[in-house]
Each structure stands twice: as C-alpha cells, then as structure tokens.
Amino acid sequence: MLYFSKINKIYSSFIFLVFLLNATFGCAQKKEIPDDDFNWKPLTVKASAYNSMQGQTVGHPTIAAWGDTLRPGIKAVAISRDLIKLGITKNTPIKIEGFDGIYLVKDKMNARYSKKIDIYMGTERQKAINFGIKTLKIWYGIPVD
C-alpha cells in the first residue's frame, strides 16, 4: 500500500509540474493582438507548410532564424526574405486566409524563395504534406503610429 501511495505522490507532482510549465511557457503567444493596433495590408503569396523536424531545416529544428524556439501549438510562419522589404519582420502579425487566429513571423526562409510563406505545423509531418502548396491571401499588420 505504501508503494502505491509514493507512486500517487510522484504522479501528482508530475502533473503539477506539467501544469506549471504549460502555464509559464505554453501561454507565451496566447495574448490577443488588437486589430485596432495595426493597419492590415493584404498580400497574395504562395504558402507551404513546415515542421520542426530534422531534415526540414539547417541547424537545430526547433530554433528559428531569429533565435525563437518553435514548439507544437504555436502559430508561427516563416517568410521569404523579399517580404522583409515590405515591413514584414520578426513578430509581425499575419492573418492567413482559411486559418483561424493570428500568426507571428518567427522564421525566415532560404533566399531562393520569393513572395512565399511557410506555415509552422509542429511535428505533424503528414498534415504539412497534405497542405501542399497553395496560393493564399494574407494580411500583415503594420503598427499604427
């Protein structure tokens, strides 16, 4: 009986730790971004999907080009480098046609791409493959002065 009591305490401690870590780090992007704080500019782009998995990136698969850590569940996109000239840079909010919520720019793509975004899909490789490549409309937020 004492054995099960110890296991129950360890299990309860583990659940509490997971809850605490999620509350501390898992909610980093859940803040709402007010629409009124931005002028939303439309743009038509090619869109594909990517994962934080070895073989889909150069270097560590969970570290993005600007140093952000990618983890399943965050709404992030990578952009082609030509979009930086439009003012789309790190943490620029993006609305994507057909997707709920607001995504943040967290990564840059290889210089060979232009007018393209890559939507982060965690470690769900098949979901990214099924998405394929599409032409979509996005709206990127430029802060209101």
N, C-alpha and C positions, 0 to 999 in steps of 0.2 A: 504494500500500500504506500509506503514511504517513497518507493521508486516512482510511482505514477504521480505523486504529489510534486516531486522535483521536476519531472518532465512537464507537468502542467505549468509550473512557475517559469521554467525556461521558455515554453511556448508563449505564455502571456507576455514575458519580457520581449521576446522576438516580435510579436505582433505590435506591441507598443513602440518598439524601435522603428519598425517599418512605417507605422503611422507618423511618428515624429519626423523621420527623414522625408516622407512624402509631403508633410505639412511645411517643412523647411525648404526643401529644394524642388519639390514637384509642382509647386504653385507659382513658380517664378514668372510664367508667361500668362497667367490667368487673369491678370488685370485687364479690365476693359479699356479699349482705346476709344475715346470720344470722337465721333465723326466730325464734330464742330472744330476740333483742333487741327484739322487738315483740309487742304484743297485736294480733292481726289481727281487725279488725272487718268484718263483712260489710255490704254495701250493694247494693241493686239500683238501677241507673242506666240512662239512655239513653246509648248510645255511638255516636259517629260517628268519622270519620277526617279528618285534615287533612294538608296538605303545606306545606313551606316554599317557597311559590311566590307571586309577585306576584299580587294579586287575591284571595288567601285570607286576607289579614291587613291590619291597619293598620300602616303603617310598613315597616321592613325585614323581609322574610320569614324571615330566619334568626335574628332577635333576638326572644326570648320576652318575655312581660310582666314577668318578674322580672330580665331582663337576660341570661339564659343564651343561648348560641349553640346553635341547633339544627343538626344535620348528619345526613345519612342514616346509618342504622345504630344510632343511639342509641334506647333505649327510654324514650320520654317521653310524657306526657299533659298535656293542658290540662284544667282543671276549671272547672265553673260556680262562680261566686263564692259561692253559698249553701253550698257544701261546705266553705268555709274555716271556717265556724262549727262544723263537726264536728271541727276539728283537722287537716283535710287542707290543708296549706300547701306551700310550696316544698320540694322534695326529699322529700316524703312518699312512702314506697314503696307501690306499688299492685300487687296481683296481679289479673289480668283473666281471667275465665272464658274458656277456649278459646285462651288465649295462653300461650306459654312465658316463663318468667323473670319478673323484677320490673321494673316500670316506675317511673320517678320523675316526680313532678309538677314540671313546668318552666314551665308556661304557665297563664294564666287566660283564660277565655272572656268574651265580651261579657256584660254584666249582664242581658241579656234572657233568658238561658238559666238553667234550674234543674235540679238533680239530673241532671247530664249530664257526661260526659267526652268528650274528643276525643283519639283515639289518633294519635300522630305517625307518619306513614308516609313520611318523607323527601321525595323528589321523585317518587315513584311515584303520579302522579295517578290512573291507571286503577285501581290497587289500592285507593285510598281511595274511589273511586266505586263499585267492586264491593262494598266492605264495606257501604256504605249506612248505615242507622241501625238499631240493634238494641237490645233490652233485654237487659242482661247483669248478672251478679253480679260485683262486685269485692270485694276485701278490702284495706283500707288499714291500714297499720302505725302504731300509736301506740307510741312508745318505752316500754319497761319502765323503771320508776324504780329 
